[in-house]
Amino acid sequence: MHPAHPVGSTYSPANNDERWRYVYDYMGRHVEKHHEQYVVSGGSGSWVTQARTRSLYDGWNMIAELKVESSGDPTFLRKYTWGLDVSGLNGNAGVAGLHGAGGIGGLLACHDVSMSTAQTHAYCYDGNGNVGQTVDITIPGGSYSSTPTLTATYEYDPYGNRVNTPGGGELDQPFRFSTKYFDVQTAMYYYGYRYYLPGIGRWGNYDPLDLHDPPSVTSPTQGRAVSAKIDALGPNLLRYGAFRNSPAVVKDPLGLEDCQQCGVDVTSQVDALLLDVSLQLNRLPWGVAHDLCNYGMWNPASGWDIHDFYQLGKCKPAYVSLFANRCCGTGSYIGTVTYRGKCIWAVYLNYLLWGKMHRLCNARFQNDYMCEWQFGGMDSNGEWAVWVHRNTTAHASGGPRCGPPDSAGRVAATRAGFSGDPDQLLTHPSCAPCSAQLNGPLYGQVGGNTIVHDPTGGAESAPRRDSGRRPRW
């Protein structure tokens, strides 16, 4: 290793000095490590490669390490199998549940082929997703052992420093605290966007956001939305501080600010959309409005949706990105939005329109025999509509979901839409509201027609919807 020397000074390597070089891809993922040694021969020296490893990824989850030879194809050293991380284990059982928490607690096994006999080791965790033990589950011949052998045990202090002494013959594997890659040469954990130094409980560099929108000396949060709770800790901790100084409680999946915030604020768009629905339904001729009410009642799977919330609830990537920003609606909070200062699952909030339409249709057609029979049976809580026509199992099945599958939140939102009382909405229990605003309008779908609120009066944003239809009434 290089001895320490002052910044800005020059240093001439000596014979047998070592160094490690790191290579990153376009996403900033660590993809290669080069171990080199300085060799002096005949009065001159040069750096000679001793070993070179390459890493392969699925998103931010490392799935393989390979040995790169000076000639020939790379050969595998280790292969990693991933399952649901802590976000998936907490209810996000879709594809996003593999990556929603940056893989924390989601590494299932390591297949190590670097030894003379290949071995497969399973990972065991504590409640925070830290690797606690590895267990050899293979026996000669490639099958799995019914009496697995403990091959490594890890114990940590709150900041991720290992406090137990490695046992003799311990398995050489890199994933430890927060299921993150521990780089032995630098004694740092690789979180993806940054390296974490457990010895001092700090990040080694700025949050990447500061490279694009740096905080000023007088106002650390100028130009961006950062929660007051983090800002109160000061600019130094904002840039370098890790886990809000509470690593036993707070997780940070990828080395970004752990804002733990809900998706972006949609209050103005939701309120404007509900007002537009009310105004436009009242302006329609009796027969057209009557058909729309009937259509929504008897075709609940295709009518009376806030289109964007419906798609977000299905984890459509374009809509996940739409309701998230650098600090809000990411990780385990994918699928949430902020409404009137509350954090709410979008699959719940979608039912505001369902309840609102029942109220509007009931009010306009209560004296009509046909509609009185259809709408008059709904009580003021709006539960009838959900339990009869929005059966959760039927409506939410098919493909991944970003949000819980229960009916309670849907019933509460229907009740809130029917009564006009948002206090009846069920909120996310551990998610702080986001101060960032949704950029652009929301789309509501009523009876197969699309209604949009656009305060600027401009054209629709094409990527916002799956359908190419224009709003029409």
PyMOL commands that set and color helices and strands:
alter all, ss='L'
color gray80, all
select helices_A, chain A and resi 86-89+95-98+177-179+209-212+228-231+235-240+243-245+267-283+286-298+307-313+317-322+331-333+346-349+351-365+369-375+383-389+392-396+408-419+422-424+462-464
alter helices_A, ss='H'
color red, helices_A
select strands_A, chain A and resi 18-24+30-41+44-58+61-67+75-82+107-112+119-125+131-138+144-153+181-183+188-190+195-197+202-203+305-306+336-339+342-345+443-446+449-452
alter strands_A, ss='S'
color yellow, strands_A
deselect
rebuild
show_as cartoon
